[in-house]
Amino acid sequence: MNSLNKKETSRERSIKRLTSAAFELFVVRGYHATSLEAISSEAGLTKGSVYFYFGSKENLILHMFDVLKSDLVDILVEALKEERGTYIDRIIRYIHRGADFGAKRPNELLFMIQIAIEFARQDNTIASAVKELYNEIHDAVEGVIKEAQNSGALSNELEPRSFASMIVAVHDGMMLEWHLRGKQISGPALVKNVRHMLLNGIK
């Protein structure tokens, strides 16, 4: 490995460590209460490393949204758009993939939910970026619902946009409940019960 490749590998490793530390601290402390110095320290890097790689907290969080886009949102949207099974199967697949991601990388999923709540009524770059992520998911869920209505598999009395919001709320609420009561309830059992509710409720 030449020196250029070593530098690039070191850079990627440092960015990954900083991003992982930021996901954890933003969830535990909140966005505004977490300093860039704290993130560097948590990552085991020098105080100036986060400034060197990102320059600002806003740039860091936008990078985190890029990670969420490729590693979570694209996967959830793919689950919904995959034309395999019924529309119920596609929604259940979305719930399962979100739960699988949450089980493996809880801080990242909780971060997305938390930031969406924190910046919901603000008008800035961060608010726009997190809304864009959620809009992709909402649009994909709504698309499945409209397809189901067009095929006659779902009642046209349901308003697609608000019904899609309910599905997304069930998914995010499930993950929040799992986080809050993880020591008292079984994650797989919670997902199973959500699936049961959706199957019977949607029918």
Secondary structure, DSSP 8 states (H G I E B T S, - for coil): --HHHHHHHHHHHHHHHHHHHHHHHHHHH-STT--HHHHHHHHT--TTHHHHHHSSHHHHHHHHHHHHIIIIIHHHHHHHH---S-HHHHHHHHHHHHHHHHHH-HHHHHHHHHHHHHTTT--SHHHHHHHHHHHHHHHHHHHHHHHHHHHTSS-TTS-HHHHHHHHHHHHHHHHHHHHHSTTTS-HHHHHHHHHHHHHHHH-
